[in-house]
Amino acid sequence: MPTMPAPDSRCHETSYTMRHLLLALLLLSGLARAELPETDWLDLMPPEDRKALEEMPDISHDTPEGDSTFYSEGGLRQQDKDLPAVMYSAKTVAALDGKAIRLGGYPVPLESDEKGNSTLFFLVPYPGACIHVPPPPPNQLVLVRYPKGIPLEDIYAPLWVSGKLKVEQVSNDLADAAYAMDAGEVRLVTDEDL
């Protein structure tokens, strides 16, 4: 009976090494696609603001769109000076400066590219912040810069925004924000996320 030649040990070592290399590459590619854990909006407030917010009386969110009590025309700026001071707070959390985060929220478009994709927008914690509800305080507004752009057909459709958060005071005609982010990824929240 013919005998089979013994397997070449170099071939076995190469196969073993290739399997481990492929496994490592698969793991790394999976990690590269893994999303950052979600950051809660309240984490953007220092502890004293969180406490003040918890102790704040309820504010009506049913203001008619034509009533300018809580917002300037077309803006997110606070107008009602009778609101508690926490509603105007621009105090930030220094530990978040430069930290990579993923934040869910709603867009308030500011600038678009030639294709109509939004490249600059405010991210806010609840929908309609620019229309008929008291706007969030500056430390609950994030200016998002996203040069790739994203089509924003519905400002009531929630987004996930990932990138490095910066403590950066931003003021324009529409709003004051205490944070900004150069986003690496912006995407719509899907049913799979829920």
Secondary structure, 3 states (H helix, E strand, C coil): CCCCCCCCHHHHHHHHHHHHHHHHHHHHHHHHHCCCCEECHHHHCCHHHHHHHHHCCCCCCCCCCCCCCCCCCCCCCCCCCCCCHHHHCCCCCHHHCCCEEEEEEEEEEEEECCCCCEEEEEEECCCCCCCCCCCCCHHHCEEEEEEEEECCCCCCCCEEEEEEEEEEEEECCCCEEEEEEEEEEEEECCHHHC
